């Protein structure tokens, strides 16, 4: 079983690059499941809308995950309950939260669960991701063959701790949110594939997808500055490919990075 995952899609450049490269990556890696984080995919870099959702799905995604900006575009409330392919963080607080925190995909007679979690360190208050996922994983281990987790969190320590906590109980945990790909892709001792952050798909000539001039101005002056998505220049594609054994453990996890310094070789 192969899973292709692409990190946070940011703005129009991110959507365009996913539309350009995802069909090529699927042709070359031949994944059975493709997951894309659409957390920042709108033109203003916050949340997702129906148009962008359809564009990413039409490019070849099977499931789209979200994160802390899930509710930033009110349009999401019009369609999130109608699709099983769009997954928001499981541990949003409150009752009757719109959408779903996980989905189960049937692939050639096998069942794979995709779970979305959000961290708590340096982020908005939210329910305990460890407690929430613990209960769900215990349930799903009797129902599915593979479990994939997109952990949308700020700190490397929280993501690493979650991966170690779930090692051997899930097939893979991929971190998102920081927009910077890390160099620690590995299979943990009990068989779970892990990378702290998959990186982003978006504007390369930017600061985490935003116009760098505004960010620099804020650092220099310590005055509030509006963050604006970069709309011109080069793009970047970041993600990973995970190869899973029949027993649900990971054989390997390999990074994907395409940018002007790392052109796609095919």
C-alpha positions in Angstrom: 0.0 0.0 0.0 1.4 3.4 -1.0 0.2 6.7 0.3 1.1 10.0 -1.4 0.8 13.0 0.9 1.2 16.7 0.0 1.6 19.4 2.7 -0.3 22.6 3.3 -1.6 24.1 0.0 -1.2 27.9 0.2 -3.1 30.3 -2.1 -3.5 30.3 -5.8 0.1 29.3 -6.5 -0.3 26.3 -4.3 -3.5 25.1 -6.0 -1.9 25.7 -9.4 1.2 23.7 -8.5 -0.9 20.9 -7.1 -2.9 20.8 -10.3 0.3 20.7 -12.3 2.3 18.2 -10.4 -0.1 15.9 -8.6 -1.1 14.0 -11.8 2.6 13.5 -12.6 3.5 12.3 -9.1 0.6 9.9 -9.1 1.8 8.6 -12.5 5.3 8.0 -11.2 4.7 6.8 -7.6 1.4 4.9 -8.3 -0.1 5.5 -4.8 -3.3 3.7 -3.8 -4.3 6.7 -1.8 -3.5 10.4 -2.2 -4.0 12.9 0.7 -3.6 16.7 0.5 -3.7 19.2 3.3 -5.9 22.1 2.1 -5.7 24.2 5.3 -4.5 27.4 3.5 -5.8 26.8 0.0 -8.0 29.8 -0.6 -6.7 32.8 -2.5 -6.2 34.7 0.8 -4.4 31.8 2.5 -7.0 30.8 5.1 -9.2 27.8 5.0 -10.9 26.2 2.0 -14.0 26.8 -0.1 -16.0 24.6 -2.4 -14.3 25.8 -5.6 -10.8 25.1 -4.3 -11.9 21.8 -2.8 -13.1 20.6 -6.2 -9.9 21.8 -7.9 -7.7 19.8 -5.5 -10.0 16.7 -5.8 -10.0 17.0 -9.6 -6.2 17.2 -9.6 -6.2 13.7 -8.0 -6.6 14.0 -4.2 -8.7 11.2 -2.6 -8.9 12.9 0.9 -8.3 16.5 1.9 -7.3 17.3 5.5 -7.5 20.7 7.3 -6.2 22.4 10.5 -6.5 25.5 12.6 -7.9 27.6 9.8 -10.7 25.2 9.0 -13.5 27.6 9.9 -11.9 30.8 8.5 -14.1 30.7 5.4 -17.8 30.5 6.2 -18.6 28.8 3.0 -17.2 25.6 4.4 -20.3 25.2 6.6 -22.4 24.8 3.4 -20.6 21.6 2.2 -18.4 20.0 4.8 -21.2 17.8 6.1 -21.9 16.6 2.6 -18.5 15.0 1.9 -16.7 12.2 3.5 -13.5 13.3 1.7 -12.9 16.5 3.7 -11.6 15.9 7.2 -11.2 18.6 9.9 -9.3 18.2 13.2 -10.9 15.5 15.4 -10.3 17.4 18.6 -12.2 20.6 17.9 -14.1 21.3 21.2 -17.9 21.3 21.7 -20.8 19.1 20.6 -22.2 18.7 17.1 -19.0 20.0 15.4 -19.6 20.3 11.7 -17.9 17.7 9.5 -15.8 14.8 10.6 -12.5 14.2 12.3 -11.7 11.1 10.3 -12.8 9.1 7.3 -12.4 5.5 6.2 -11.4 4.7 2.6 -11.8 1.3 1.0 -8.9 0.3 -1.2 -8.8 -3.0 -3.0 -10.5 -4.8 -0.1 -8.5 -3.0 2.6 -9.7 -0.2 4.9 -7.6 2.8 5.7 -8.6 5.5 8.2 -7.4 9.1 7.7 -7.4 11.1 11.0 -6.9 14.8 11.3 -5.6 16.2 14.6 -4.6 19.7 15.9 -1.9 20.4 18.4 -2.3 22.7 21.4 1.2 24.3 22.0 1.3 27.9 20.7 -2.1 27.4 19.1 -5.7 28.2 19.9 -7.3 26.3 22.9 -8.6 22.9 21.8 -9.4 19.5 23.3 -6.5 17.1 24.2 -5.4 15.5 20.9 -3.7 12.6 22.8 -6.9 11.6 24.6 -9.1 12.1 21.6 -6.9 10.0 19.2 -6.2 7.4 21.9 -9.9 6.5 22.1 -10.4 6.6 18.4 -7.3 4.5 17.5 -8.4 1.8 20.0 -11.8 1.7 18.2 -10.4 1.7 14.7 -7.8 -1.0 15.3 -10.7 -3.4 15.3 -12.2 -2.0 12.1 -9.5 -1.0 9.6 -6.2 -2.3 8.2 -4.2 1.0 8.2 -4.4 4.3 10.1 -2.9 7.5 8.8 -2.7 10.7 11.0 -2.2 14.3 9.8 -1.1 16.1 13.0 -1.5 19.8 12.4 0.7 21.3 15.1 3.2 24.1 15.8 6.1 22.5 17.7 8.4 19.7 16.8 8.2 18.3 20.3 4.4 17.8 20.3 4.5 16.1 16.9 7.4 13.9 17.9 5.7 13.0 21.2 2.5 12.1 19.4 4.3 9.9 16.9 6.1 8.0 19.7 2.9 7.7 21.7 1.1 6.1 18.7 4.1 4.1 17.4 3.0 0.6 16.5 -0.7 1.5 16.8 -0.9 3.5 13.5 0.7 3.1 10.1 1.9 6.7 9.7 1.9 10.2 11.2 2.7 13.2 9.1 3.1 16.6 10.6 1.7 19.8 9.0 1.3 23.5 9.8 4.8 25.0 9.9 5.1 25.0 6.0 8.8 24.0 6.3 9.7 20.5 5.4 11.9 18.7 8.0 14.7 16.2 7.3 13.7 13.5 9.8 11.5 11.2 7.7 11.9 7.7 9.3 10.2 4.5 10.4 9.9 4.5 14.2 11.0 1.4 16.2 7.5 -0.2 16.2 6.7 0.4 12.6 5.1 3.8 12.3 6.2 6.1 9.5 6.9 9.7 10.6 8.0 13.1 9.5 7.7 16.2 11.7 6.5 18.4 8.9 5.8 17.6 5.2 6.2 21.2 4.2 3.9 23.3 2.0 2.7 23.6 -1.6 2.7 27.3 -2.5 4.8 30.3 -3.2 8.5 29.6 -3.1 9.6 33.3 -3.1 7.8 34.0 0.2 7.9 33.6 4.0 5.8 30.5 4.6 3.6 31.5 1.6 3.1 35.1 2.6 4.7 38.2 0.9 8.1 38.6 2.5 8.1 42.4 2.5 5.3 42.6 5.0 6.8 40.0 7.2 10.2 41.8 7.2 8.5 45.1 8.0 6.8 43.6 11.1 10.1 42.2 12.3 11.8 45.5 11.8 9.2 47.7 13.4 7.2 45.3 15.8 4.1 47.0 14.5 1.0 45.0 13.2 1.2 44.1 9.5 -1.4 42.5 7.3 -0.2 39.1 6.1 -0.9 38.7 2.4 -0.4 35.6 0.3 2.3 35.9 -2.4 0.7 35.8 -5.8 3.7 35.8 -8.1 7.0 34.1 -8.6 8.1 30.5 -8.3 6.2 27.7 -6.6 7.1 24.7 -4.4 5.7 21.3 -3.9 6.4 19.4 -0.6 5.2 16.1 0.6 6.1 12.5 1.1 5.4 8.9 -0.2 4.8 6.2 2.4 5.0 2.5 1.6 3.1 0.2 4.0 3.3 -3.5 4.5 0.2 -5.8 4.5 0.4 -6.0 8.3 -0.2 -2.2 8.6 3.4 -1.2 9.5 5.6 1.0 7.3 8.3 -0.1 5.1 9.6 3.4 4.2 8.8 7.1 4.0 10.4 9.3 1.4 10.3 13.0 1.0 9.1 14.9 -2.0 10.5 18.4 -2.7 10.1 20.3 -5.9 11.2 23.9 -6.3 13.6 25.9 -8.5 16.6 24.5 -6.6 15.2 20.9 -6.8 13.5 20.4 -10.2 11.5 17.3 -10.6 13.5 14.5 -12.2 10.6 12.1 -12.7 
